[in-house]
Amino acid sequence: MTMTPRPAADRSAHDGTAWPGAWGPAPADDRATSPATGYTRAHWTAAADGLLRSASRYATASGARIVLDGEPSWNGPDSDALEGYARTFLLFAWRLAGTGEIAPELLDQYTSGLVAGTDAGHPEAWPRVSPRCKQALVEAASIALALHQTRRWIWSGLPAEQRAAVVDWLLGAFTVEVPDNNWHWFRVVVATFVESTGHPLTDAQRDVVDADLTRIEEFYVGDGWYRDGAGDGDRFDHYAGWAMHFYPVLWHRMCESLDPASPTAQASVAARDVHRVRLGRFMEDYQDLVGADGAPLFLGRSLTYRWAAAAAPLAAALDGTSPCSSGLSRHLASAMLRYFLDGRAIGTDGIPHRGWFGPYRPMIQGYSAPASPFWLSKAFVCLLIDADDPFWSDVEEPLPAASESRTRSLPAPGLVLSSTVEDGIVRVANHGTDNHHPGVPDDALYSRLAYSTATAPVLGDAAAVVPDNHVGLATGGRISRRGRIHRLPAQDGAGSSWHVPTRVDDGVVTEVPGARIETVSVLEGPWELRVHRVEVGEECEVVHSGWAVADDVEPRVERVGNGIRVTGRSGLTSVLVPLLGPAGDPVVQEVPGGTALGGLALVPSVTTRGVAGGSVHAVLVGLAGSAALLELDEVPPVHVERTGGGEDVVRVTMPSGTVRTLVLGRRP
């Protein structure tokens, strides 16, 4: 097998290259207080300074725009330059408010930039928040938060006419119809800052804010989880943390500066305890979704924001609502920071790449501007935690994935989780999040059968040819997509759902006539048993795939019994074993361009035969940090019996020896 890697400049495996040289020398590690990461408050402060200094080199003369190199977003270069200012201004605000000090030239730059950006007659003025530039609302929220935090350094020193210009620009938030998702929080935050300046909201504007808060409530599904907006399907991803839980904490803090009698302040008082309880409950689940090395779960959009995934845990620590100890909370956040820094997520110019570690174009979404990754600034909210708080002084405690192997269901997002202490990897079987929109192809960032903290899904054009963690019908050299995920009742901790497979021709999505695929996932340690009931109108081929292993050297491929094993240089191993259904020999497929974790990637797969009227298929897939964790004494036996009612009763002996009984084909 010949594999062609991406150019060396694009390959950035997590190889421990550590602190970015462009930021200057790193603070000394402290292994007494931080035995796992070595990182302290000094590292967070130094990282903030490194990012700010690096970004400032790209500021325009007035400071209103930060213009980074790279392909522009669909919002255009003016919006992208505003994004560079706003997202780094948020970082600047945490740094200044948290320490009380900042480089004077940075204070001058951001103050000058604010004045120029909101001066409609200035050549570097920002685009207005308007239907023509809705993205400006996102950045307006960051600017509002930053202005609140730096009020005594910046806002208090502005003359009245400049304050009026800033307020006028922010009030553009009421001229747009926001996307029906986390964006509702942006307008709430902007409006609250405007009100805190003494500028009263009109009755119509208050009605809009009330409607935003009401709509946000409708995204809550229970157990601390929010879906990100409306739609036919459910979208659960990191926005639940870095948006739906993050903004309430900051909003309530802003509301403390309002007249207690104002409707906004009263709304905050009414909701604060509810938000705190929800965030605490969310953290009970979220702490289990982080790998022992600090890797976030690779699931959902906007993953180039990287350690912003620590924003909710840090907001909870700031708010005093986290069920996690101080040592655990800081370890989780610092481990994320170090995970990405060691993986070279920062370029030689000190600017974060658009990707996971190094640059990776398939991760760039239409709205992703060169400065978009600076939303990682959200995690620096930890600098608002007092320097003498136990958060900074308590000894780091092991993360859950390093403390205990566990398997548990997360009913709200429709995930089943399995983590293994031997390698610290967290895996989830996905039976609940799909980002479905009628007539739009499935999204590999949401629609795969499984995700983990050690792998990345195949994205871009390659996802249609070499889909990982997938089951599909193969005809004419094409593999069907996973349609909308329909949840089914859980069976003894197993995940269960069904979908109608779809095909995409020239961008047109059509359902495969008469087809339905029902899937049950049983997780046990590093293993996942997948049982599929495939209902089709005629005989067909059913393609099953496992975990993608990516590296910057060619992974090793071996046959193991009737299965196949792929192992990367670090020892990361993916195994696929067919268990049920007439099967050909398992194979591996090369992923053109690799994945976000490496330019050389392989996906194991096997093809079974589906029959008209319906058939049951089963495969065992494994993912572990070493091949030794995936040794099988024997292939698990699977027995199927069809009942008189047309249901399939499946009995399987798992690798541990536990016998499981599953029922497929049961109609409501």
C-alpha positions in Angstrom: 0.0 0.0 0.0 1.4 3.4 -1.0 0.3 6.4 1.0 1.0 10.0 0.1 1.3 12.3 3.1 0.3 16.0 3.2 3.3 18.4 2.8 5.4 18.5 5.9 4.2 22.0 6.8 0.7 20.7 7.1 1.5 17.7 9.4 1.5 18.4 13.1 1.2 15.2 15.1 0.9 15.5 18.9 4.6 14.9 19.4 5.4 17.0 22.5 7.0 20.1 20.8 5.7 22.1 23.8 5.8 25.9 24.3 5.6 28.1 21.1 8.9 29.8 20.5 7.2 32.9 19.1 5.8 33.5 22.6 9.2 33.7 24.3 10.4 31.5 27.1 7.9 29.4 29.0 7.5 29.7 32.7 9.1 27.0 34.7 6.9 23.9 35.3 5.7 23.4 38.8 5.4 19.6 39.4 4.6 20.1 43.1 1.3 21.9 42.6 0.7 20.5 39.1 2.2 17.0 39.0 0.3 16.1 35.8 0.7 19.2 33.6 3.3 21.3 35.3 1.2 24.4 34.4 0.3 27.2 36.8 -1.4 30.5 36.6 1.9 31.9 35.2 1.5 29.6 32.2 -2.0 30.9 31.5 -0.8 34.5 31.9 2.2 33.9 29.6 0.1 32.2 27.0 -2.3 35.1 27.0 0.6 37.5 26.6 2.1 35.4 23.8 -1.2 35.4 21.9 -1.8 39.1 22.3 1.7 40.1 21.3 1.5 37.9 18.2 -1.9 39.2 17.2 -0.8 42.8 17.7 1.7 42.5 14.9 -1.2 42.2 12.5 -3.1 45.2 13.8 -3.9 48.0 11.4 -2.8 51.6 12.1 -5.7 52.5 14.3 -5.9 49.1 16.0 -9.5 48.6 14.9 -8.7 45.6 12.7 -6.4 42.6 13.0 -5.8 41.2 9.6 -4.3 37.7 9.6 -3.1 35.8 6.6 -5.3 33.1 5.1 -8.4 32.3 3.1 -11.2 34.6 4.1 -14.5 33.4 5.5 -17.8 33.7 3.6 -18.4 36.9 5.7 -15.7 38.7 3.8 -12.4 40.4 4.9 -14.0 43.4 6.7 -15.9 41.1 9.0 -12.9 38.8 9.4 -10.7 41.8 10.5 -13.4 42.8 13.1 -13.3 39.2 14.3 -9.5 39.5 14.8 -10.0 42.6 17.0 -13.0 41.3 19.0 -11.8 37.8 19.9 -8.4 39.1 20.9 -10.0 42.0 22.8 -11.8 39.4 24.9 -8.5 37.8 25.7 -7.0 41.2 26.5 -9.9 41.9 28.9 -9.5 38.6 30.9 -5.7 39.4 31.1 -6.2 43.0 32.2 -9.1 42.4 34.6 -7.6 39.3 36.1 -4.2 40.7 36.9 -4.8 44.5 36.9 -1.9 45.0 34.5 -1.2 44.9 30.8 1.4 46.2 28.4 0.6 50.0 27.9 0.9 49.7 24.2 -1.8 47.0 24.1 -4.2 49.2 26.2 -3.6 52.0 23.8 -4.1 49.7 20.8 -7.4 48.3 21.9 -8.8 51.6 23.1 -7.8 53.3 19.8 -9.3 50.4 17.9 -12.6 50.7 19.7 -12.9 54.3 18.9 -11.9 54.0 15.3 -14.0 50.9 14.7 -17.2 52.5 16.0 -16.6 55.8 14.1 -18.6 55.4 10.9 -16.4 58.0 9.2 -13.1 56.4 10.0 -11.5 54.5 7.1 -11.0 51.4 9.4 -14.5 51.5 10.8 -16.1 48.1 11.5 -19.0 46.8 9.5 -22.3 47.5 11.2 -24.3 44.8 12.9 -26.9 44.5 10.1 -28.6 41.9 7.9 -25.6 42.4 5.6 -23.1 41.4 8.3 -24.8 39.3 10.9 -21.4 37.9 12.0 -20.7 41.3 13.5 -23.3 40.4 16.2 -21.1 37.5 17.3 -18.1 39.9 17.7 -20.2 42.5 19.3 -20.9 40.1 22.2 -17.2 39.6 22.7 -16.7 43.4 22.6 -19.5 43.9 25.1 -18.0 41.3 27.5 -14.6 42.9 27.2 -15.9 46.4 27.7 -17.6 45.2 30.9 -14.4 43.7 32.2 -12.2 46.7 31.3 -14.8 49.3 32.3 -12.5 51.3 34.6 -9.6 51.2 32.2 -11.3 51.9 28.9 -15.0 52.8 29.1 -14.7 55.2 32.0 -12.1 57.2 30.1 -14.0 57.7 26.9 -15.6 61.1 26.2 -19.4 61.1 25.8 -19.4 61.3 22.0 -17.2 58.2 21.7 -19.4 56.3 24.2 -22.4 57.2 22.2 -20.8 55.9 19.0 -20.0 52.6 20.7 -23.5 52.2 22.0 -24.9 53.1 18.6 -22.8 50.4 17.0 -23.8 47.8 19.5 -27.5 48.6 19.1 -27.3 47.2 15.6 -27.9 43.9 17.4 -31.6 44.8 17.3 -31.6 45.2 13.5 -31.0 41.5 12.7 -32.9 38.3 12.9 -30.5 36.0 14.6 -29.9 32.3 13.7 -32.1 30.2 15.9 -29.3 28.8 18.1 -26.7 30.0 20.6 -26.7 33.4 18.8 -29.6 34.5 21.0 -27.1 34.9 23.8 -25.1 37.3 21.8 -27.9 39.8 21.7 -28.7 39.4 25.3 -25.1 40.1 26.3 -24.9 43.1 24.1 -28.2 44.6 25.3 -27.2 44.1 28.9 -23.9 45.9 28.5 -25.7 48.8 26.7 -28.2 49.0 29.6 -25.3 49.0 32.1 -23.9 52.2 30.5 -27.1 54.1 31.5 -28.6 53.9 28.0 -32.2 52.6 28.6 -33.6 49.9 26.3 -36.9 50.7 24.6 -39.9 48.6 25.3 -39.5 47.0 21.9 -35.9 46.2 22.6 -36.8 44.7 26.0 -39.4 42.5 24.3 -36.7 41.2 21.9 -34.4 40.4 24.8 -37.2 38.6 26.7 -38.0 36.6 23.5 -34.3 35.6 23.2 -34.2 34.4 26.8 -37.4 32.5 26.3 -36.1 30.8 23.2 -32.9 29.8 24.8 -34.9 28.0 27.5 -36.5 25.9 24.8 -33.1 24.5 23.8 -32.7 22.9 27.3 -33.3 19.2 27.2 -32.4 18.1 30.8 -29.5 16.7 32.8 -27.6 19.9 32.2 -27.6 19.6 28.4 -28.7 22.2 25.8 -29.1 21.4 22.1 -27.6 24.2 19.9 -30.8 25.6 18.4 -33.8 24.4 16.5 -34.1 21.9 13.6 -35.5 18.6 12.7 -32.6 16.8 14.3 -30.7 17.2 17.6 -27.3 19.0 17.6 -25.3 18.4 20.8 -21.7 19.5 20.7 -19.2 21.8 22.5 -21.5 24.7 22.0 -23.4 23.3 25.0 -20.4 24.3 27.1 -18.6 27.2 25.4 -21.9 29.0 24.6 -25.0 27.8 26.3 -23.4 27.5 29.8 -20.6 30.0 29.4 -22.7 33.1 28.6 -25.2 32.8 31.5 -22.3 32.9 34.0 -20.9 36.1 32.4 -24.4 37.6 31.9 -25.3 37.2 35.5 -22.0 39.0 36.5 -22.9 41.8 34.1 -26.3 42.1 35.5 -24.8 42.9 39.0 -24.0 46.4 37.6 -27.6 47.1 36.7 -30.3 48.9 38.8 -31.8 45.9 40.8 -35.2 47.2 39.8 -34.6 46.8 36.1 -36.4 44.0 34.2 -33.1 42.6 33.0 -31.6 42.5 36.6 -34.8 40.8 37.8 -34.7 38.3 35.0 -31.1 37.5 36.1 -32.1 37.0 39.7 -35.0 34.7 38.6 -32.7 32.5 36.4 -29.4 32.4 38.2 -30.0 29.5 40.5 -31.5 27.5 37.6 -28.5 28.2 35.5 -26.1 27.2 38.3 -27.9 23.9 38.9 -27.8 23.1 35.2 -24.1 24.0 34.9 -23.2 21.8 37.9 -25.2 18.9 36.4 -23.6 19.4 33.0 -20.1 19.2 34.6 -21.0 15.8 36.1 -21.2 14.5 32.5 -18.6 16.7 30.8 -15.7 15.8 33.1 -16.1 12.2 31.8 -15.8 13.4 28.2 -12.2 14.5 28.4 -9.3 12.2 27.7 -6.6 11.6 30.4 -4.2 13.7 28.3 -6.6 16.7 28.2 -8.0 15.9 24.7 -11.6 17.1 24.2 -14.0 14.8 22.4 -13.7 15.3 18.7 -17.4 15.8 18.0 -19.2 18.8 16.4 -18.4 21.9 14.6 -16.0 24.8 15.3 -13.4 22.5 16.8 -10.7 24.9 15.8 -11.6 26.8 19.0 -9.6 24.1 20.8 -9.2 24.7 24.5 -12.3 26.9 24.5 -13.7 23.4 25.4 -12.5 24.2 28.9 -14.7 27.4 29.0 -17.7 25.8 30.8 -15.5 24.0 33.5 -13.7 27.3 34.1 -16.9 29.4 34.2 -18.3 26.9 36.7 -15.1 27.3 38.8 -15.4 31.1 38.6 -19.0 30.9 39.6 -18.5 28.5 42.4 -20.9 26.0 41.0 -18.7 23.2 39.8 -19.1 19.7 41.4 -15.4 19.2 40.6 -12.7 20.0 43.1 -10.3 22.9 42.4 -7.5 20.5 41.7 -9.6 18.6 39.2 -10.9 21.7 37.4 -7.5 23.3 37.0 -6.0 20.0 35.8 -8.8 19.6 33.2 -8.2 23.1 31.8 -4.4 23.1 32.0 -4.3 19.6 30.4 -6.3 20.9 27.4 -4.0 23.9 27.1 -0.9 21.7 27.2 -2.4 19.1 24.9 -2.8 21.6 22.1 0.4 23.5 22.7 2.4 20.2 22.8 0.6 19.4 19.5 1.8 22.5 17.8 -1.6 24.1 17.5 0.3 27.5 17.4 2.2 28.5 14.3 5.7 29.8 14.2 4.2 33.3 14.1 2.5 32.7 17.5 -1.0 32.5 15.9 -3.3 29.5 16.2 -3.7 27.4 13.1 -7.1 26.7 11.6 -7.2 23.0 12.4 -6.8 20.8 15.4 -3.0 20.7 15.8 -1.5 22.0 12.5 -3.5 23.5 9.6 -6.2 21.2 8.2 -8.4 22.6 5.5 -11.3 20.2 5.8 -11.9 21.6 9.3 -12.3 25.1 8.0 -16.0 25.8 7.8 -17.6 28.6 5.7 -17.8 31.0 8.7 -14.2 30.2 9.8 -12.0 33.3 9.4 -8.3 33.3 9.9 -8.9 34.8 13.4 -11.7 32.4 14.3 -9.5 30.2 16.4 -9.1 33.1 18.8 -12.3 32.1 20.4 -10.0 29.9 22.5 -9.8 33.2 24.4 -12.9 32.1 26.3 -10.9 29.7 28.4 -8.7 32.6 29.7 -11.8 33.5 31.8 -9.9 31.5 34.4 -7.7 34.6 35.0 -10.7 36.2 36.6 -10.3 33.7 39.4 -8.3 35.3 42.2 -4.6 34.4 42.2 -4.9 33.2 45.9 -8.0 31.1 45.2 -7.6 27.3 45.9 -8.2 26.9 42.1 -4.6 27.9 41.6 -3.0 26.5 44.7 -4.7 23.1 45.2 -2.7 20.1 43.9 -3.9 18.8 40.5 -6.1 15.7 40.8 -6.3 12.9 38.2 -9.0 13.4 35.5 -11.8 10.8 35.5 -10.5 9.1 32.4 -7.2 8.4 34.2 -8.9 7.4 37.5 -11.4 4.7 36.7 -12.6 2.7 33.6 -16.3 3.4 33.2 -19.2 2.8 30.9 -22.3 5.0 31.2 -25.1 6.4 29.2 -25.8 10.1 28.7 -29.4 10.1 27.8 -29.8 13.8 27.0 -27.4 14.0 24.1 -28.0 10.3 23.1 -24.4 9.1 23.8 -23.0 6.0 25.5 -19.6 6.5 26.9 -16.7 4.2 27.6 -13.4 5.2 29.0 -10.4 3.0 29.9 -7.9 3.9 32.6 -5.1 1.9 30.9 -4.9 4.4 28.0 -7.0 7.3 29.1 -9.1 7.3 26.0 -12.8 8.2 26.0 -15.1 6.8 23.3 -18.8 7.5 22.7 -21.4 5.7 20.6 -23.6 8.3 19.0 -27.3 7.6 18.9 -28.6 11.2 19.5 -26.7 14.0 17.7 -26.9 14.5 13.9 -27.2 18.1 12.9 -29.9 17.1 10.5 -31.4 19.5 8.1 -33.9 18.3 5.4 -32.3 18.2 2.0 -28.7 18.7 3.3 -26.1 15.9 3.3 -25.2 14.4 6.7 -22.3 16.0 8.5 -19.4 13.7 9.5 -18.8 15.9 12.5 -22.1 14.7 13.9 -23.4 11.6 12.0 -20.8 9.0 12.7 -21.6 6.0 14.9 -18.8 6.8 17.3 -16.3 9.5 18.3 -13.3 9.6 20.7 -10.7 11.7 22.3 -7.9 9.9 20.4 -9.2 9.9 16.8 -10.7 12.4 14.3 -13.4 11.5 11.8 -12.7 11.6 8.1 -13.9 15.0 6.7 -14.3 16.7 3.4 -14.6 14.9 0.1 -12.9 11.8 1.6 -15.8 11.3 4.0 -18.1 10.2 1.2 -15.6 7.7 -0.1 -13.9 6.4 3.1 -16.4 7.0 5.9 -15.1 5.9 9.3 -17.3 4.5 12.1 -20.2 4.0 9.6 -22.6 1.5 8.3 -24.0 2.0 4.8 -25.4 0.4 1.7 -23.0 0.1 -1.2 -24.2 0.3 -4.8 -22.4 1.6 -7.9 -19.2 2.3 -5.9 -21.0 4.6 -3.5 -21.9 4.2 0.2 -25.1 5.5 1.6 -25.1 8.2 4.2 -26.6 8.2 7.7 -29.9 10.0 7.6 -31.7 11.6 10.5 -31.0 9.7 13.7 -34.2 8.5 15.4 -33.6 7.4 19.0 -34.9 4.1 20.3 -35.3 3.1 23.9 -32.0 2.1 25.5 -31.5 -1.6 26.2 -29.6 -2.3 29.4 -27.2 0.6 28.9 -26.8 0.1 25.1 -27.3 2.9 22.6 -30.0 2.3 20.0 -31.4 4.2 17.0 -32.5 3.9 13.4 -32.1 5.9 10.3 -33.1 5.9 6.6 -30.0 5.7 4.5 -29.6 8.5 2.0 -27.6 9.1 -1.2 -26.2 12.4 -2.5 -26.1 13.1 -6.2 -24.9 16.5 -7.3 -25.8 17.9 -3.9 -29.3 16.5 -4.0 -30.2 14.2 -1.1 -32.6 11.3 -1.6 -33.6 8.5 0.6 -32.9 4.9 -0.4 -36.4 3.5 -1.3 -37.7 1.0 1.2 -34.5 1.0 3.3 -34.1 1.3 7.1 -31.1 0.5 9.2 -31.5 0.0 13.0 -28.3 -0.1 15.1 -27.6 -1.1 18.7 -24.2 -0.4 20.3 -22.9 -2.2 23.3 -19.7 -0.7 24.8 -17.3 -2.6 27.0 -13.9 -1.2 27.8 -12.1 -0.5 24.5 -14.7 -2.6 22.5 -18.0 -1.7 20.9 -20.3 -4.3 19.5 -22.5 -3.0 16.7 -25.5 -4.9 15.7 -27.5 -3.7 12.6 -30.8 -4.8 11.3 -30.8 -3.8 7.6 -34.1 -3.7 5.9 -33.9 -3.4 2.1 -36.0 -4.2 -0.9 -33.4 -6.2 -2.7 -30.1 -7.9 -2.0 -27.2 -5.4 -1.4 -23.8 -5.0 0.1 -23.5 -3.6 3.6 -20.2 -1.8 4.4 -19.1 -1.5 8.0 -16.1 0.6 9.0 -14.2 1.2 12.2 -11.9 3.8 13.8 -9.5 5.9 11.6 -5.9 5.7 12.7 -3.9 8.7 11.6 -0.2 9.5 11.9 2.7 11.2 10.1 4.1 7.8 9.3 2.2 4.9 7.6 0.2 2.9 10.2 0.9 -0.8 10.4 -1.7 -3.3 9.1 -2.1 -6.8 10.4 -4.6 -9.6 10.1 -5.8 -11.0 13.4 -7.9 -14.1 13.0 -10.8 -13.1 10.8 -10.4 -9.4 11.6 -8.0 -6.7 10.9 -5.8 -4.4 13.0 -4.3 -0.9 12.3 -1.7 0.5 14.6 0.0 3.9 14.6 3.5 4.8 15.7 2.3 5.8 19.1 0.6 2.5 19.6 -3.0 3.7 19.0 -4.8 0.7 17.6 -8.0 0.1 15.7 -9.5 -3.4 15.3 -12.5 -4.5 13.3 -13.8 -8.1 13.5 -16.9 -9.3 11.5 -19.2 -11.4 13.6 -22.4 -12.0 11.7 -23.6 -11.9 8.2 -21.8 -13.4 5.1 -18.6 -11.4 5.0 -15.7 -10.8 2.7 -12.2 -10.3 4.1 -11.7 -7.1 6.1 -9.6 -4.5 4.3 -8.1 -1.1 5.1 -8.8 2.0 3.1 -6.4 5.0 2.7 -7.9 8.4 3.6 -6.9 10.9 0.9 -5.3 13.8 2.8 -5.5 12.0 6.2 -7.5 13.4 9.1 -7.0 16.3 11.5 -4.6 14.1 13.5 -2.2 13.2 10.7 -1.7 13.1 7.0 -1.4 9.3 6.8 -4.7 7.6 7.8 -6.3 4.2 7.4 -9.8 3.0 8.1 -10.6 -0.7 8.5 -13.8 -2.0 6.9 -15.6 -5.1 6.0 -18.5 -5.8 3.6 -21.4 -8.2 4.4 -24.3 -9.3 2.3 -27.8 -7.9 3.0 -30.9 -9.8 1.8 -34.3 -8.6 0.6 -36.7 -8.4 3.5 -34.1 -7.7 6.1 -31.1 -9.3 7.8 -29.0 -8.8 10.9 -25.3 -8.0 10.8 -22.7 -7.5 13.6 -19.2 -6.3 13.9 -16.9 -5.8 16.8 -14.8 -2.6 16.7 -12.0 -1.7 19.1 -10.0 1.4 19.8 -7.1 1.4 22.4 -3.8 3.0 23.1 -2.0 -0.3 22.5 -2.7 -3.5 20.7 -2.3 -5.5 23.9 -5.6 -4.0 25.2 -7.4 -5.5 22.2 -6.4 -9.1 22.3 -9.2 -11.6 21.9 -9.1 -15.1 23.3 -11.9 -16.0 20.9 -14.3 -14.3 18.5 -17.5 -13.5 20.5 -20.3 -15.8 19.4 -23.5 -14.2 18.2 -26.9 -16.0 17.8 -30.0 -14.5 16.1 -33.6 -15.7 16.4 -36.5 -14.1 14.6 -39.7 -14.1 16.5 -43.2 -14.6 15.1 -43.7 -10.9 15.4 -40.8 -10.2 13.1 -38.4 -9.0 15.8 -34.8 -10.3 15.9 -33.5 -11.4 19.3 -29.7 -11.3 19.3 -27.6 -13.0 22.0 -23.9 -12.3 22.1 -21.1 -13.1 24.5 -18.9 -10.0 24.9 -15.1 -10.2 25.2 -15.4 -10.1 29.0 -17.7 -13.2 29.0 -20.8 -11.2 29.7 -23.9 -12.4 27.8 -26.1 -9.7 26.3 -29.5 -10.1 24.8 -30.7 -7.4 22.3 -34.0 -7.0 20.5 -34.1 -5.3 17.1 -37.0 -4.6 14.8 -39.4 -3.7 17.6 -41.8 -1.1 16.3 -43.4 1.5 18.6 
